[in-house]
Amino acid sequence: MQMEALHNANCDHIFTDEGISGTIFAREGLDKVVASLQQGDTLIVWRLDRIGRTLIGLVEFLTELGHRGVELCSLTENIDTSSSGGRLVFHMMAALAEFERSLISERTCAGLQTARNNGKQLGRPPRLTVIEARKIRHAVLIEQEKISKLAHKYDVSYRTIMRIVAKEPEDESTAP
């Protein structure tokens, strides 16, 4: 559908990125199209979110195009930055898109907090058991064993051992 719309708009060249999120501005297809644009050109996109999904990123991208004398035309949103009205609509649409993304983020954070409040363990399970952590603390603090040796022995990173050693020991009566 996107390709058909771009062909119908009589685009000279069509650049694509497949399987890469629009939140990432460093994309091979986008980099190629930006490199090929010259003053007086118009970049035609199917939708604004094909360029990027953050207000700041879109505005910076549009500003960069403007400095180079390149206009932007979005087919789905009917936005053409060659007019002041088109630039206004672009900024309004981008602001609404950013607002929607922030609402999604807020709902996600609220859901995670609710899960935490209900006692759910978020994230991946601990790599080491409580007993293993006690042994590691004892080995480092009492027996003066090398952290790198313990990291290798337990197949974890040096930093994991450091976090275990720095953490206060758990109450013996509540530990399994």
C-alpha positions as CSV (number, residue, x, y, z in Angstrom):
1,M,0.0,0.0,0.0
2,Q,2.8,2.4,0.9
3,M,4.8,1.6,-2.2
4,E,1.7,2.0,-4.4
5,A,1.0,5.4,-2.9
6,L,4.6,6.5,-3.5
7,H,4.5,5.3,-7.1
8,N,1.2,7.1,-7.7
9,A,2.9,10.3,-6.3
10,N,5.4,10.0,-9.1
11,C,8.5,9.6,-6.8
12,D,11.7,9.5,-8.8
13,H,13.4,7.2,-6.2
14,I,12.0,5.1,-3.4
15,F,14.0,4.2,-0.4
16,T,13.0,1.6,2.2
17,D,13.9,0.4,5.6
18,E,12.4,-3.0,6.6
19,G,12.1,-4.3,10.1
20,I,13.6,-1.2,11.8
21,S,11.6,0.9,14.3
22,G,10.7,4.4,13.4
23,T,12.0,5.5,16.8
24,I,15.5,5.1,15.4
25,F,16.7,7.9,13.2
26,A,19.9,6.2,12.1
27,R,18.5,3.9,9.5
28,E,20.2,2.9,6.2
29,G,17.2,3.8,3.9
30,L,16.6,7.1,5.7
31,D,20.4,7.9,5.6
32,K,20.5,7.2,1.9
33,V,17.5,9.4,1.1
34,V,18.8,12.3,3.2
35,A,22.2,12.0,1.4
36,S,20.6,12.1,-2.0
37,L,18.4,15.2,-1.3
38,Q,19.4,18.5,-2.9
39,Q,18.1,22.0,-2.6
40,G,14.7,22.4,-4.2
41,D,13.8,18.7,-3.7
42,T,10.7,17.5,-1.9
43,L,10.9,14.4,0.3
44,I,7.6,12.5,-0.1
45,V,6.7,10.1,2.7
46,W,3.6,7.9,3.0
47,R,3.1,8.9,6.7
48,L,5.1,11.0,9.1
49,D,5.8,8.0,11.4
50,R,7.8,6.5,8.6
51,I,10.4,9.1,9.3
52,G,10.3,9.1,13.1
53,R,8.0,8.9,16.0
54,T,9.2,11.6,18.4
55,L,8.2,15.2,18.2
56,I,11.8,16.4,18.8
57,G,13.2,14.0,16.2
58,L,10.6,15.0,13.6
59,V,11.1,18.7,14.2
60,E,14.9,18.4,14.1
61,F,14.6,16.4,10.9
62,L,12.3,19.0,9.3
63,T,14.6,21.8,10.4
64,E,17.6,20.0,8.8
65,L,15.6,19.7,5.6
66,G,14.6,23.3,5.7
67,H,18.2,24.5,6.1
68,R,19.1,22.4,3.0
69,G,16.2,23.9,1.0
70,V,14.3,20.6,1.0
71,E,10.5,20.4,1.5
72,L,8.5,17.5,3.0
73,C,5.3,16.1,1.8
74,S,3.3,13.5,3.7
75,L,0.7,11.7,1.6
76,T,-1.5,10.3,4.3
77,E,-1.7,13.4,6.5
78,N,-1.8,15.8,3.5
79,I,1.1,17.9,4.8
80,D,3.2,19.9,2.5
81,T,5.9,22.1,4.2
82,S,6.3,24.2,1.2
83,S,3.5,26.4,2.6
84,S,3.2,28.0,6.1
85,G,-0.1,26.1,6.6
86,G,1.6,22.8,5.9
87,R,4.4,23.6,8.4
88,L,1.7,24.5,11.0
89,V,-0.2,21.2,10.4
90,F,3.1,19.3,10.6
91,H,3.9,20.7,14.0
92,M,0.4,20.1,15.3
93,M,0.3,16.4,14.0
94,A,3.8,15.8,15.4
95,A,2.7,17.2,18.8
96,L,-0.4,15.0,18.9
97,A,1.7,11.9,18.0
98,E,4.1,12.7,20.8
99,F,1.2,13.2,23.2
100,E,-0.2,9.8,22.2
101,R,3.2,8.1,22.8
102,S,3.5,9.8,26.2
103,L,0.1,8.5,27.2
104,I,1.1,5.0,26.2
105,S,4.2,5.3,28.2
106,E,2.3,6.6,31.3
107,R,-0.2,3.7,31.1
108,T,2.7,1.2,30.8
109,C,4.4,2.7,33.9
110,A,1.2,2.7,35.8
111,G,0.6,-1.0,34.9
112,L,4.1,-1.9,36.0
113,Q,3.7,-0.1,39.3
114,T,0.4,-1.9,39.9
115,A,2.1,-5.2,39.2
116,R,4.9,-4.3,41.7
117,N,2.3,-3.3,44.3
118,N,0.6,-6.7,43.8
119,G,3.9,-8.4,44.6
120,K,4.7,-9.4,41.0
121,Q,8.5,-9.9,40.3
122,L,9.3,-7.9,37.2
123,G,12.2,-8.5,34.9
124,R,14.2,-11.7,34.5
125,P,14.6,-14.0,37.5
126,P,17.8,-13.7,39.5
127,R,20.8,-15.6,38.1
128,L,22.0,-16.7,41.5
129,T,20.1,-18.2,44.5
130,V,20.1,-16.5,47.9
131,I,22.4,-19.3,49.1
132,E,24.8,-18.7,46.3
133,A,24.9,-15.0,47.0
134,R,25.6,-15.7,50.7
135,K,28.5,-18.0,49.7
136,I,29.9,-15.3,47.3
137,R,29.7,-12.6,50.0
138,H,31.4,-14.9,52.5
139,A,34.1,-15.9,49.9
140,V,34.9,-12.2,49.1
141,L,34.5,-10.6,52.5
142,I,35.8,-13.3,54.8
143,E,38.0,-15.6,52.7
144,Q,39.3,-12.7,50.5
145,E,38.7,-14.8,47.3
146,K,39.1,-12.9,44.0
147,I,36.0,-11.5,42.4
148,S,37.1,-12.6,38.9
149,K,37.5,-16.2,40.1
150,L,34.1,-16.2,41.6
151,A,32.5,-14.6,38.5
152,H,34.0,-17.4,36.4
153,K,33.0,-20.1,38.9
154,Y,29.4,-19.0,39.0
155,D,29.3,-18.0,35.3
156,V,28.3,-14.4,36.0
157,S,29.9,-11.0,35.3
158,Y,32.3,-9.2,37.5
159,R,29.7,-6.5,38.1
160,T,27.2,-9.1,39.3
161,I,29.6,-10.3,42.0
162,M,30.3,-6.6,42.9
163,R,26.6,-5.9,43.3
164,I,26.1,-9.0,45.5
165,V,29.1,-8.0,47.7
166,A,27.8,-4.4,48.0
167,K,24.3,-5.5,48.9
168,E,23.3,-5.8,52.5
169,P,22.9,-9.5,53.5
170,E,19.3,-10.7,53.8
171,D,17.8,-11.5,57.1
172,E,18.6,-15.1,57.9
173,S,15.1,-15.8,59.2
174,T,13.3,-14.8,56.0
175,A,15.8,-16.3,53.5
176,P,15.0,-19.7,52.1
